[in-house]
């Protein structure tokens, strides 16, 4: 029996050793480091590392922005930070509650984990189900991962961390509770998933595309110098905002027109995607998901009540 256990361990350990995120921090501004994920979908090949996380090395210590998709990622992020600085992590700021941004929280339980009140509530409601889904999607990468709720409630305004003043914005187009962070020292804007760039946006919790469009206008008006989207490459020009505005407007009009014409959901998911969006990663996949998330609302706006007519 013992030899069978040893054989199993010898077979399984190399596989587990392969589960290495190999995070490589890239400096994008003064004191500011990015850990850039792919623009693919969740898969065992990437361990769910499809997200941009970051950290700022301030005079007081390190501020972490999002913790990634798993306990293993959070631990790898800790090691990546230690390779850059010997200063301790002093705070985590979460942009929203989606699993690829928060399931690394276990690696940071010794410091305050800050989030908007709505983010904490959504993670409390949906966290366990999202974690279970991540286990299904990426397998052993998630081993040992559990949901850890934020411990500090953030509000809009400027907060000082050492020599960096961070402007916190409370927005809502992506999930209803979305934190954006502007570093007033460097001009780096951490937009979270309010901005996707060269990767189709996701809509499972969006309160509406008009809300999201208003958030894009708010972000673009800030005195930013560099945009860090939640997914996709960093940019120093307004192209991410322009792409987001273009896509959101097209998606909104597509579903308005479909509802007005009485198109069903099956017809909507087969809608042609404009050539200018064809090269965006996962454009067809996310169109199907967005129609399933949002189209019933557009259909309801076309429905007329039949129980309010007065008798003649």
C-alpha positions in Angstrom: 0.0 0.0 0.0 2.8 2.4 0.9 4.5 1.9 -2.5 1.2 2.8 -4.2 1.0 6.0 -2.3 4.6 6.8 -3.1 3.9 6.1 -6.8 0.9 8.4 -6.7 2.9 11.2 -5.1 5.7 10.8 -7.7 3.2 11.1 -10.5 1.2 14.0 -9.0 4.1 16.2 -7.7 5.5 17.1 -11.1 2.1 18.1 -12.3 1.5 20.3 -9.2 5.0 21.8 -9.7 3.9 22.9 -13.2 1.2 25.1 -11.7 3.4 28.2 -11.6 2.0 31.5 -12.6 5.6 32.8 -13.1 4.5 36.4 -12.6 6.9 39.0 -13.9 6.3 42.5 -12.6 6.7 45.2 -15.2 7.4 48.8 -14.2 5.0 51.1 -16.0 5.5 54.4 -14.0 7.4 55.6 -11.0 6.9 53.2 -8.1 4.2 51.4 -10.1 4.3 47.8 -11.3 1.9 45.8 -13.5 1.3 42.0 -13.6 -0.4 41.6 -17.0 -2.6 38.7 -17.7 -3.7 37.3 -21.1 -6.9 38.3 -22.9 -8.0 34.7 -23.3 -10.8 33.0 -21.5 -10.4 31.0 -18.2 -8.7 27.7 -18.9 -6.5 25.2 -17.2 -3.7 26.3 -19.4 -3.6 29.8 -17.9 -4.9 29.1 -14.4 -7.4 31.9 -14.7 -4.6 34.5 -15.2 -6.5 36.7 -17.6 -6.5 39.8 -15.4 -4.3 42.8 -14.8 -3.2 43.3 -11.2 -0.8 45.9 -10.0 1.1 47.3 -7.0 2.4 50.7 -6.0 5.5 50.9 -3.8 4.9 54.0 -1.5 7.1 55.4 1.2 4.9 53.6 3.8 4.7 50.3 2.0 3.1 48.5 -0.9 -0.5 49.1 -2.0 -1.9 46.1 -4.0 -4.6 46.6 -6.6 -6.6 43.3 -7.0 -5.3 39.9 -5.9 -6.0 37.7 -8.9 -8.0 34.5 -9.5 -6.7 32.0 -6.8 -4.8 31.6 -3.5 -1.9 30.3 -5.6 -1.9 33.6 -7.6 -2.0 35.7 -4.5 1.0 33.9 -3.1 2.8 34.3 -6.4 2.0 38.0 -6.3 3.5 38.3 -2.8 6.7 36.7 -4.2 6.7 39.1 -7.2 6.4 42.1 -4.9 9.2 40.8 -2.7 11.4 40.6 -5.8 10.9 44.3 -6.3 11.0 45.7 -2.8 11.5 44.7 0.8 8.7 47.0 2.0 5.7 45.3 3.4 2.3 45.2 1.8 0.1 47.7 3.8 -3.2 47.6 2.0 -5.2 45.8 -0.8 -7.7 47.7 -2.9 -10.3 45.6 -4.8 -11.8 47.1 -8.0 -14.9 44.8 -7.9 -16.1 41.4 -6.8 -15.5 39.2 -9.9 -13.4 36.1 -9.1 -10.4 36.8 -11.3 -9.8 40.0 -9.2 -10.4 38.8 -5.6 -9.8 35.1 -5.1 -6.2 35.8 -4.2 -7.3 37.6 -1.0 -6.1 34.7 1.1 -2.5 35.7 0.6 -3.2 39.1 2.1 -5.2 38.5 5.2 -2.6 40.2 7.4 -3.4 43.6 6.0 -6.6 45.6 5.4 -8.5 44.6 2.2 -10.5 47.5 1.0 -13.5 47.6 -1.3 -16.7 49.5 -1.9 -19.6 48.4 0.3 -21.4 47.1 -2.8 -18.4 45.0 -3.7 -18.3 43.3 -0.3 -22.1 42.6 -0.5 -21.8 41.1 -4.0 -18.9 39.0 -3.0 -20.8 37.8 0.1 -23.7 36.8 -2.1 -21.9 35.4 -5.1 -18.4 34.5 -4.0 -18.9 30.8 -3.2 -20.7 30.1 -6.4 -18.0 32.0 -8.4 -15.2 30.1 -6.7 -16.9 26.8 -7.4 -17.2 27.8 -11.1 -13.5 28.7 -11.1 -12.6 25.3 -9.7 -14.6 23.8 -12.6 -12.8 26.0 -15.2 -9.2 25.9 -14.1 -8.9 22.8 -11.9 -5.9 22.3 -9.6 -4.8 26.0 -9.9 -7.6 26.7 -7.4 -6.6 24.1 -4.9 -7.0 25.5 -1.3 -8.8 28.7 -2.5 -11.6 30.1 -0.4 -13.5 33.4 -0.5 -12.1 36.1 1.8 -14.3 39.1 2.2 -12.9 42.7 2.3 -12.2 44.0 5.8 -12.4 47.8 5.1 -15.1 49.8 3.4 -13.9 52.3 0.9 -15.6 55.5 -0.1 -15.0 58.0 -2.9 -12.3 60.6 -2.2 -8.6 60.9 -2.0 -6.6 58.7 0.4 -2.9 59.2 1.1 -0.5 56.2 1.1 2.9 57.5 1.9 4.0 59.7 -1.0 1.1 58.7 -3.2 -2.4 60.3 -3.1 -4.9 57.9 -4.6 -8.2 59.3 -5.9 -10.9 56.6 -5.4 -13.9 56.7 -7.6 -17.1 54.9 -6.8 -18.8 53.9 -10.1 -21.0 51.1 -11.2 -21.3 50.3 -15.0 -19.7 46.9 -14.9 -21.1 45.4 -11.7 -23.0 48.1 -9.9 -20.0 48.6 -7.5 -16.8 49.4 -9.4 -13.8 51.1 -7.9 -11.5 53.1 -10.2 -8.2 54.5 -8.8 -6.2 57.5 -10.1 -2.7 57.9 -8.7 -2.4 61.7 -8.5 1.4 61.4 -8.3 1.9 59.5 -11.5 -1.4 59.9 -13.4 -1.8 56.1 -13.7 -5.5 55.3 -13.9 -6.4 51.8 -12.7 -9.8 51.4 -14.3 -10.6 47.8 -13.3 -13.2 46.2 -15.5 -14.8 49.4 -16.4 -12.3 49.3 -19.2 -11.5 46.3 -21.4 -9.1 46.9 -24.2 -8.6 44.5 -27.2 -10.7 42.0 -25.3 -14.6 41.9 -25.4 -16.2 43.2 -22.2 -18.3 41.1 -19.9 -21.7 42.0 -18.6 -23.0 39.5 -16.0 -23.7 42.1 -13.3 -24.0 45.3 -15.3 -26.9 47.6 -14.3 -27.1 48.9 -17.8 -25.0 50.0 -20.7 -26.1 53.6 -20.3 -24.6 53.6 -16.8 -21.4 52.1 -18.2 -21.2 54.8 -20.9 -21.5 57.5 -18.3 -18.7 55.9 -16.3 -16.4 55.9 -19.4 -17.0 59.7 -19.8 -16.2 60.2 -16.1 -12.9 58.3 -16.4 -11.8 59.9 -19.6 -12.3 63.4 -18.1 -9.7 62.6 -15.3 -6.2 63.9 -15.6 -4.7 60.5 -16.4 -1.4 59.8 -18.2 -1.7 56.0 -18.4 -4.7 53.7 -18.5 -4.5 50.3 -16.9 -7.6 48.3 -18.0 -8.9 45.3 -16.1 -8.1 43.2 -19.2 -5.9 44.1 -22.1 -2.8 46.2 -22.7 -1.8 49.4 -21.0 -2.3 52.6 -23.1 -1.1 56.2 -22.9 -3.7 57.4 -25.4 -7.6 57.5 -25.2 -8.0 54.5 -27.5 -9.3 52.2 -24.8 -12.0 54.7 -23.9 -12.9 55.2 -27.6 -13.1 51.4 -28.2 -15.2 50.9 -25.1 -17.6 53.8 -26.0 -17.9 52.4 -29.6 -18.6 48.9 -28.5 -21.0 49.8 -25.7 -23.0 52.1 -28.1 -23.1 49.4 -30.8 -24.2 46.7 -28.3 -26.9 49.0 -26.8 -28.3 49.9 -30.3 -28.1 46.3 -31.5 -30.3 45.2 -28.6 -32.7 48.2 -28.9 -33.2 47.5 -32.5 -33.7 43.8 -32.0 -36.3 44.3 -29.3 -38.2 46.8 -31.4 -38.2 44.3 -34.3 -39.3 41.4 -32.1 -36.1 39.4 -32.6 -35.6 36.5 -30.3 -32.5 35.7 -28.3 -31.3 33.1 -30.8 -31.4 35.6 -33.6 -29.6 38.2 -31.5 -26.6 36.0 -30.7 -26.1 35.4 -34.4 -25.9 39.1 -35.2 -23.0 40.1 -37.4 -20.1 41.7 -35.5 -18.8 44.8 -37.1 -15.4 44.4 -38.8 -13.8 47.0 -36.4 -14.6 44.6 -33.4 -13.8 41.3 -35.2 -10.2 41.4 -34.0 -11.1 41.9 -30.4 -10.5 38.8 -28.3 -13.6 36.7 -27.5 -15.9 39.0 -29.4 -18.5 36.3 -30.4 -18.3 34.5 -27.1 -19.0 37.7 -25.1 -21.7 38.8 -27.5 -23.6 35.6 -26.8 -23.1 36.1 -23.0 -24.1 39.8 -23.1 -27.3 39.0 -25.1 -28.2 36.3 -22.5 -27.5 38.8 -19.6 -29.1 41.9 -21.0 -31.5 41.3 -23.8 -34.5 40.4 -21.6 -34.4 43.9 -20.2 -34.6 45.4 -23.7 -37.5 43.0 -24.6 -39.4 44.1 -21.5 -39.2 47.8 -22.6 -41.2 46.8 -25.7 -44.0 45.0 -23.8 -47.3 46.8 -23.3 -49.4 46.2 -20.3 -52.7 44.5 -21.1 -54.3 44.8 -17.6 -54.6 48.5 -17.4 -57.1 49.2 -20.2 -60.4 50.5 -19.0 -63.6 48.9 -20.0 -65.8 50.8 -22.5 
